[in-house]
Amino acid sequence: MPTERWWLFLLPSGLILSSVMLYPLAYAFYLSLLNYDLGSGSHAFIGLGNYATLLTDQRFWSSLGQTLLIAVAAVGLEFCLGLTIAYGLYRLTFGVRTLNLLMFLPHIITPVVAALFLRWIFVGRWGLLSSILISIGIFPPDWLGSPNWARLTVVLADSWQFTPFMILVLYAGLNTVDQSQIEAAQIDGIGIWGLLFRIMMPAIKPLIVFVLAVRFMDAFRIFDTIYVLTSGGPGTATETITMYTYALAFRLLEIGKASALGVLILIILATLTGLLIAVAYRRERGVL
């Protein structure tokens, strides 16, 4: 085949990409320009009206704030636990593969199934955790019925499922650190934690930036865990931006506004991705 027809090799994947990503994205943007009510079937072109309405909507900003709070708390906890456990595994001399396999099991469970299991643990009064606390004379809080406890429960649920991913990536990164640097630091008398924070973490900084950005973007889109655990409640205490999108589309049937909110989420996540690329580029240029 002549070299001028190299594009034929890209045609199948290009068609698949267009059908499953580009077309739905373009259609969602088109719907976002309409005042489309699924209940009545009415739809009229209003331009950027849905975007203007959302940006002045208090519920939008509240759900965005809840999303940022839950995502930052969950990813921060996952990173701290993941780094600590990964470093512990790095220093182990036996049983590392078995422990890695066992700790990775929560990550391979379907999020809905994991959330159902966690709901059985955290449900008020007769849940597993509440029953244990009551049996030892401690009156438990309403884990899913109190706003603050519900947010904490969602953070713990997300951390339980995705900390294994953080452990796996960070453990692999720690094993790539130059052994000569570690041996030189040990000869100089550096402590266990000094070795981690002063030698190993700076060496895997690009990996840390990458895994934090990937997990934050994933946590920003959290839906299934919250839907099963709290359905966004109590009230709107755990209503994230994706839960608000779901409510607009399938409860209020405001398809145009829900599509506009989906586009806004895409813009926010694209901005975060751009920041990641910028940080990585600056790292390559030696700025960081």
N, C-alpha and C positions, 0 to 999 in steps of 0.2 A: 504494500500500500504506500503511495507517495506520502512524503512527510507533510505535504500541504493539507492532508486530510486527518491530521492528528485530532481535530475537534470531534471526529466521529467516536473516539474512545470516551469523550466526556459527555456525549449525547445521552446515554441511558441514565447516568447518575444525575445529569442536569434535568431531565424530564421528571425523575422521581422527586428531586429537590423542589422543583417548581410545583408539583402536584400536592405535596404534603406540607410545604412551608410557605412558598411565595404566594400561591393563589389564596390560601386561607388568610394570610396576612393582608393581602390587598383587599380581600372581601371584607375583613374586619374593619379596615380603615374606611372603606366605602360605607359600611353600616354606621360607623361613628359619625358620619356627616348627615345622618338622617334622624329625624324624630320618629323612631320606629317603635311602636307599641305592639307587642306580639299578641296581646289579648284582643284588641280591636282590629288588628291588621293594618292600621293606618300608618303611613310613612310619608314624611315630607322632608325635602332637603332643607337643612338649616345651617349648613356650613360648619363652622367651628363652635356652634352654639352649645353642643354637649360638653366640649372641653371647658368653655367659659363657665358653664353651670357647675361642673365638677370642681374647678379650681376655687370656686366661691362656696363650695359645700362644706360645712363643718364636719359632716360625717366622713367625707373623704380625707380630710386632714387628720381626723381622729384615728381612722383606720390605718393611715400611713404611719402615724406616730406609734400605734400599737405594733405594727409590723416591724418598724425599726427597733423598738424596745425588745421584742421577742427575739428577733434575728440576732441583734448584738449580744444579748444575754446568752442565748443558746450557743452561738458560735464561740463566744469567749470562754464559756464553760467547757465546751468540747475541745477547744485548743489547749486549755490548761490541763485537763484530764488526759488528753491524748498525748501531749508532750511528756507529762510525768510518767505515764504508763509505758510509752515508747522508749523512754530513757531507761526505765527499769528493765524492760525486755532486752535492751541493748547490752546491759551489764550482766544479764543472766548468762550462765554457761551451759545450761541444759533446759530442755522442755520448752524452748522458745516457739517452735513450730506448732506444738500442741496448744499452747496458750494463745497464740495468734489465731488459730482456727476457732477455738472456743469463744474468744472475745469478738470475733467477726460475725458470729451467728446472728446477733440482733440486726445487723445491717442487711442481711439477705432476706429477712422477713418482710412481706408486703406491708407497707405503712398502715393500711386499714386494719389488717390483722393485728399488727403490733399495737395500734391504738385501742382496739377492742380488748386486748389483753391488759393494757394499762388502765383502761376504764374500769375493768373488774377490780383492779388493785386500788384505785383512788376514789371510787364511788363512795359517797358519804354514808357513814354509820355502819353499813353492812359490807363494805369493801374489805379486801384482805388487809390493807394497811391500817384502816380504822379499827378493824376487829382485833388486830394484834395490839394496837395502842390501848384499846379499851380493856383488853385482858390483863394488862399490866398496870391498870389504874390511871391511864392518861386519857383525858377527853380530847379526841382529835378535832381538828378544824374541818370545815366543809371544803374539801379540796377543790371541788368543781363548782361550788355554789357561791364562793366568796371571790370577788374580783381579783384581789392580790394573790390569793392562793391558787386561783385558776390560772393566772399568768405563770406562776411558778411551776405548776403542774405541766403546762404546755412546754415550758423550757426544759424541764426534766425529761419529759417524754421524747422530745426531739434529741436531747443529748444522749439518752439511752440508746437510741437507734443509730445515730450518726457519729458518735465518738469512736466506734471501731474503724470507720473510714479514716478518721484523723490519725488514729494510732498506726494503721497500716502505712499510710503515706509518710508520716514523720519517722517511723521506724526505718523505712527504706531510705529516707534521707539521711538519717544519722549514720547509717552504714556506708554512706558514700564519702564521709569526711576523711580527709587525708590522715592516715594512721601516723605518719611522721610528725604532724602537728600535735596530735594527742600525746605521743610518747615524749616529745620535747616539753610539753606543758607539765606532764607528770614528773619529769625529771626536775623541773623547776619547782615542784612542790605544790602545784595547784590542787585544790580540793575537788570533791565530786561534783558539787553544784557549780563551782567556778569553771570546771571543764565544760559543763553544759552551756552555761550562759555566756562565757567569754570566748570559747573556742568553737564549739559545735554549732550553736545557733547562728552566729555570724556567717559560718561557712555554708549554711543551708538557707540563708535569708531569701533568695529568690523562690525556693520551694515553699517557704512559710507564707510569703506574700501570695503565691499562687493558690495554695490550699485554703487560705483564709478567704480569698476573693471568691473562689468556687463555692465554698460552703455558705458564704454570706448570700450569694446570688440564689443558691438553692433554698436557703432558709427564708429568704424574702418572699418566695412563692409558696410557702407552707399553706396547705389547705386540708388534706385528708386527715391529718392527726387532729387538728382543731375541730374539724367537722364531726368527727366521731366522739371526741372527748367533751367538748363544750358547745359545739354549734355556734361559736362566736360569743357565747354568754359567759357569765350572767350579764344580761343586758347586751352591751357591746364591749365588754371588758376585754375579750380576746378576739374581737372582730378584726382580722387582718385585711389587707387590701384585696387579696384574692377571695376572702369570704364576702367582702362587700360587692365584688364583681359578681359572684354567684347569686347574691341576694337581688341585685339589680336585674340579672338576666332571667332567673328561674323562679323568683318570688314576685317581684314587681313587674316582670315581663318588659322592662325597658331595655330592649336590645340595643338601641342606638347608644344610649348612655353607657351600658355595660361594655360595648365594643370600644367606645372612647376611653373608658377606664383601662381596658386591656392594652390599648395603644400607649397610654401613659405609663403603664407598668413596663412595657417593652422599652420605652425611652429611658426610664429610670435604670433598668438593668443594663441597657446599652451604655449608659453613662458610667456605670460602675465598671463595666468591662473595659471601656476606654481608659478609665483611671488605672486599671490593672496593667494595660498595655503601656501606658505612659510611665508607670513606675518601673516596669520591666525594662523599658527602653532607657530610662535614666540610669538604671542599674548597669546596663551594658555599656553606657557611655562613661561610667565611673562617677556619676554625680552622687549616688547614694553610697 
